[in-house]
Amino acid sequence: MKKIFIGTFFLLFLFACNSSKQLTPRASPDIVIQNVNVIDAKNGLQTGMSVLVKGNRIDQVFKANGTKFNSTNSTIINGEGKYLIPGLWDAHVHLSFIKELTPAMFKLFLAHGITSVRDTGGQLHLVLPEREKARKDPQNTPRVMIAGPLLDGVPTVYDGSTPNNPHLGIGAGTVEEAEKNADEMLAAKVDLLKAYEMLTPEAFKTILAKGKAAGIPITGHVPLSMDVIEASNAGMSSMEHMRNLEFACAADWEELLAKRKKMLFDGQAEIGSTLRRNIHTAQRSHAVANQDAAQRTKVLKVLADNETWQVPTMSIMMAGAERFNVRPDWLESFDLLPEPVKTNWKTNAVKFAETPVTKATTAYANWFFEMVGHLKTANVDIMAGTDCPIFFLTPGYSLHEELALLVKGGLTPLEAIEAATTKPAEYFKMDKELGLIQEGMLADLLLLEANPLTDIRNTLKIDAVVRDGKLHNRAALDALKADLMAGK
């Protein structure tokens, strides 16, 4: 493997850009990645390129054509045989879900090439400090976008009643309460709002209107009291886990909706997580077994027309059927986790894997894989997210599994990369600054030792990460992992 090296002469540019003329740089770059293969969603694969980084921006990208660089001021990276992609997003994480793990998550993300994350649910007093920490030290932490707590109905699902249902949500039994909760999030300057499953249609639409007026995205789960088409038409920006999409695509979707509304009415005194689970148990397997192609086409057209994006979170939805969290490589990733999380996961992941895979679990997994293909055909935009650290999903490592599962579901490797780079940037209206490898973009980059277009799992073969213009070479990334293993 070619090593990163620092030259000893002034910067020289020779034989550049299909021309005999000497290329004159605008300024001496801080980082030069020369003769590298560049991949992004807009330009595909460009071979033999040189990428210059100045400050925290990509200063120039051009055909190398044998250009050699030597400098006293620049770090020179020989990119021959390597592949450069934009820094990856995990567009569905929970930084505060496991308090013992929170302090390690930024290092875990950066060590695995995740340069941006979207936190989709956490109490403000827990996630606001994490966002502030990331903003103060952008070169050593991922970019953090937060939703604040889940804006739920009554009863509330994540009410803190059990360890598996920590206090991630706040409930609203009335439109006025929903409006107050949304105003609290907007006052805290969250980056998006997340509406949840137990909301009434009126409260849900109130939250969406608030988000739209503030100019920020609104994501969430389609409320059990609503149909997907109604939620999309109300202005929902994105859906997490394709949650409750199976109900909307069933042949008897109207009857299922009426039954859900009755169960919600009758179950108002129940614990929120129990009521939700009972409804899913009563309807999911039936809906999956009774999908209607014409109804599905109708629903997906609405999602595409309204630009209601999907974040499938395949890595958590497939874990029950695929059992990948007991693969040797996955168990090894637990070594990076702090105690007592490491010991707990190593024990309980194996215990879970010993339980039988049910027919219902397999059927739901098959529906997920098929639906990803249908989303692609219908031109519904997809973002890559995992739901880590829930259900043994190692932060950072799990995003690479997500990409592999999206490819298994029908995306090309380039489309999977797009889902974790360009699409999240578009979602947050940052696409003029992030997600592509071209002049003027923020320098969040991932240098790989092998081509991810031939095997998407090559995104794990990381040679270096550039975050906000700072180079973290392989030695630095290994040091990050060593710190994690030492509990630092």
N, C-alpha and C positions, 0 to 999 in steps of 0.2 A: 504494500500500500504506500502510495506517495505521501510524503510527510509535508505538513504545513511548514513553511520556512520564511524567514525574514531576510531579504537581500541586503546587499551592502553598498549599492550604488544608487544614484538618482534615477527617478522613474523615466524609463524610455519606452516609447511606443513605436514599434516597427511593423510594417507589412499589414496594416489594419484595413478592415472594411473593403475588401475587393478593390483596393486602390494602392498605387505605389506611393501615395502621399503619406507623410507622417501624421499620425493622429495626435492632436494636442489636447491634453486633458484640461477641463475647466479649472480643476484644482487637484492637488495631490490627494489621491483617495486614501482612506484609512484601511480599506480591505480591497484586495483584488483577487477574484476567483477566475483563474484563466483556463481557457480551453476546456470548459465544462459543458455538459449537455443540460440545457434548460427546459423545464417542463412547466407550463401553466395552462389553465383551462381555455384561455383565449388563443394562444399561439401554438398549443400542442408541444411537440418535441422540436427543439432547435439544437442542432449539434454544433460542437466546436465554438462555443460562445465565450466571451469574457464579460464579467459583471463587476463593475466598480461601485463600491459603497463609500460615501462620504458623509460623516456624521451619522444620522439615523435614517438616511435616504439612499435609495439606489441612484447613483449619479449617472452611470452610463451602462448600456448593454449593447454589445456589438459583436460581429463575427470576428473571431480571433485571428484567423488566417496567419498563424505562425507568430503572432505578436508575442514578444517576451517582455517581462516586467522585472525591473530591479529597482529597489528603493531603500532609502534609509528611513523613510517615514511611513511606509505602508506594509501591512502584513500580506504576503503573497501566498495564495493557496493554489497548488497545482491541481486543477480539477479534471485532469485527463482520466477518462474512464468512469467519471462520477456523474451524478445527476442532481441538479438543483431544482427544488420545488419551493413554493411559498410556505411559510410557517403554517402549521396546522391549527385548526380550531377544534375544541370539543364543545359543541353547541348545546350540551345538556349536562350540567354538573350541579352538585350540591356541596358547596364548600363547608357548610356547617352541619352536615348530616351526622357525622361521627366526630365529636369534639376532639378526641385523641388524635385524629388523623389530620385535622385542619392545618396545624403548623407545618406539616410535611408536604402538603399538596402542591404548593408552587414549585418546589424542587422536583417533585415527581413529574409534573407536567413538562417543565423545561428539559429535564433529562430525556424525555421521550419525544421532543420536537414539537410539543404543544405550546404555541406562543400566544394563544388567545382562548379564553373560555367564556361561556355564557352561563351564569348561575341562575337556575330556574326555580329557586325557592329556598328562602332562609330568612329568619328574623332579621330585621334591619340592624339591630345592635350587634349582630354577629357578622353580617356580610358587608356592611358599610366600612368597617375597619379593614377588611381584606381588600376591598377595592381601593381604599386610600393607600394601603401598604403597596399595592401594585403600581399605583400612579406615582408614588414617590421613588420607586426603584424599577423603572420599566425595563432596564437592560438585564435584570436578573430575575424577573418574574413575568408570568404571562399577563397579557391584557385581560382585564376583568370587567365584564358587563353583568349587571345584576337586575333581578326583578323584584327583590324583596320577598316577603312572605306570599304564599299562595292565597289569592283572594277567593275564598270558598263561601259556601252557604252554611246553613244550619240543618242537621248536625254537620260539624266540620270533620274532614277525614284525618288530616294530620294535626291533631289537637294535643299531642304530647301524652296521650293516655297510656302508650306502651313504648318500649324501646324501638320497635319497628314502625311506630307512628310518632316520631318526634314532633316537637311543636314548630312545624314549618308553615302552618296556615293560620289565617284569621277568618272568622265566620261573619256572615251578614245575612240576617233573616229578613231584612227589608231593603228596599231600593235606597232609602236614606242611609242605612248603614253601609251598603256597598259603595255609595258615593263618598262617604266619609273615609272609608278604607282606601279607596283609590286616591283621594286627595292627599292622604298621609304619605302614600308612596311617591306621588308626584312632587310633594314638598321636599322629599328626601332626594329628589333628582335621580330616581331609578332610570335604568336604560330601557326597560320594557316592563309591561305588566303581565302577570300570569293569572288567568281566571280558571276556576277549578270546577269539579264535577257536581258538587251539591248545590250550586247556585240555581236560583229561579231564572227563567228566561228574562224577566224584567231587570233583575239585578245584574245578570250577565251583560245585557245590552247597555246598561248604565256604565259599567266598567269599560266596555269597548268604546263607548262614546267619549269617555274621559281620556282614554289613551289616544284616540284619534285626534282629539282637540289639542293634545299636548305634542302630537307629532312623533309618538314613539310606538313601537310594535306591541301588539297584544297577542300573547300565546296562551296555551293552556290545554285543558281537556274539554272536549265538548260536553256540556252539562248533561247529565242523565235525563233531565227534563226536556231536552231539546233534540232535534234532528240535526245532522251535520249540515245539510243544506241551509237550514235556518240560521245556524251559527256562522257559517261562512258568509251568507248574505248580510249578516249584521256587522261584518267587518273584521272577523278574526284573521290575524296576520299569519298564524301558524298553529299547527296541532302537534302535540307531543305524543309519541308512541302510537300514532294512528288510533288513539284511544276512542273507542265507540264508533269507529268507522265501519266495523263489521255489522253493527246493528243497522246502519243507514243503507247498506248494500244488500240487506236480506229481502227476500221476496215479500215477506209480511212485515216490513219495517214499521208500518203505521200501527199495526196491532201491538208490536213490541214496544213502541213508544207509549201507547196508552197504558200498557201493563207497568212500564217503568214509573210512569207518573203516579199510578195507584200505589205502587210499592213505596215510593218516596213519601206520599201522603200518610200511608199507614205506619211508616217507620220513623216518624219524626222524633220519637223518644229513644230510639236506638243510638248506639255509638256510631259515629259517622263511618269509620273504617269497616265496621261490621255490616252496616246497611249497604255500602257500596259493594262489598264482597258478595253479599247475598244477591244483589241485582246482577252482577257479572256472572255469578254461578248459574243463575236462573236462565240467562239469555245468551251468553256467549257461544256455547257449543251449538245451540240451536241455530243461531245466526250464521256461524261459520259453515254449518252443514246445509244451509238454505240460501246461499248467495245467488243473486239474480244478475245475469250479465247486463241486461238492459238497464236495470236500476243502478248498477255500479257505474256504467258509462255515464248515466245522467249525473250522478253524484260527483264523479271525478271531473266532469266538464265544468261543473260549478266551482270546484276547488281551483281548477286551472284558470278559469275566467276571472275569479275573484282574487287570484294570487294568494290563496291560503296554502302556505307551504307546509310540508310534512317533515317532521324530525322522527324517523322511525325508531331510533334507539334500539337497533337490532341486537346489540350486545347484551342488553338486559332481557329483552323479550325472547331471545333464543337460548338463554342460558339454561333454562329448564329442560329443553329438548337436546341441545348440543352438548351440554356438560363439559364445555371447554375449560371451565375454571378448575379442573383437576388435571389438565395436561401438565407435563413436567415443566414446560416453560412458564405456564401460568402460576403454578405453585412457587416457582423460583422468584417470580415478581413479588410475592408476598414478603420476601426477605428484605425488601426496601421499606416495609411498613414499620411504624413504631409499635412498641408494645403498649397495650395488650392486644392491639388489632391483629398483629402478625400471628400470634398464637391462636387467637380466636378463629381467624379465617382458615388457617391451615387445618384446624380440627373440624370446623363446621362445613367447609367446602367438601371435604371428603365424606363426611356423614351425609350431606345432601346428595352427593353423587351416587351413594349406595341405595337411595330410594328409587323405586321403579318409575320409569317414564310412562305417564298415562296416555291413553288414546286421545283425550281432550287436549293435552299439552302438545302432542305431535300434530294434531289437526290445526291447532292455532298457529304453531310454528310454520306449517305448510302454507297457511293462509297469509302469513306475514311475507314469506318469500315471494309468493305469487303476487301479492299486492304491490310490492316494490316494482315488479315488472309492469304492472298495470299503471302505476303512477308515472313511470317513464314514458309509456306509450301515450298517456293522456297529457303529457307535458306539464305535470305538476312538479314544482320545484322541491328539491330534497336537500336538507342539511344533515350533516353528520354529528350525532351526539350520542352519549352512552348511558347517562344516568348514574355515573360513578359518584360516590363510592358505594352505592347500594349493591347488594347481592354479589359480593366478592369481586367487584370491578375495580381493579387497581388503577388509580388515576394515572393518566398518560398512556400506560400500556394498553388499556382497554379501547382507546380510540383506534388503534391499529387493527384490532379485531373487528371493530365497527366497519372499517373500510373493507375488510375482507368479506364480511357478511353482506354488505351492500353489493359487492361484485357478485357474490354467490346468488344474490337476489335478482341480478340482471343488469346492473350498471357496468359500464366499462371501467377499467382502472382510472382512466382520465376523468370520467364522470364522478367517480368516488372521490378523487382528489379535489375536483371542483366543489363537491358537497362539503368538504372540510377546509376550503380556502376561499374561493371566489364568492360562493353563495352566502356564507355568514357575513362577509364584508358588504355585499349588496343589501342584506337584511337590515343592517345597521346604517345603511347609506354611507358606507366608508369605502365604496368600490373605486373612488378616485384616488385613494391612498393605500389600499391594502388588497391583497389577494392575487396579484399578478407580479411577474418579474419584468418590470419595465421602468424606464427612466421616471424619476420623481416619486416612485412608490416608497412607502416605509420599508425599511430593511428588516423584515422578519422572514428568515430563509432557513431551509433545511437541506443540508448537503448529504446525499445518500451514496453508498458504495455500489449500488446496483440499481437497475432500471425498474421502477415501480409499474411501468406500463406493460412489462412482460410478466410480472408477478407483483401484485399489489402488496404482498407481505414484505417486499423489499423496502417499504417505508420504515421498517424497524432497523434496517442496516444503516444506522446514522453515523456519519463521519464528523459532522459539525452542525451547530445551530447558531444562527445569527439572530439575536433578539434586539430590536431597536438600535441596530447598528453595531452591537457588541458581539464579537466572535467568542463562542464557547466551543473550543475544539474538542476532539475526542478525549484528550487528557482531562480537560475541565469537566466534561460530562461524567467521566469515570469518577472524578473527585466528588461530584455531586452525589453520585450513587454511593460512594464510600461513606460520605457524611450521613446519608440516610440509613445505611446499614449500621452505622455507629450510634444512631439515635440523635444526631446533631441537627 
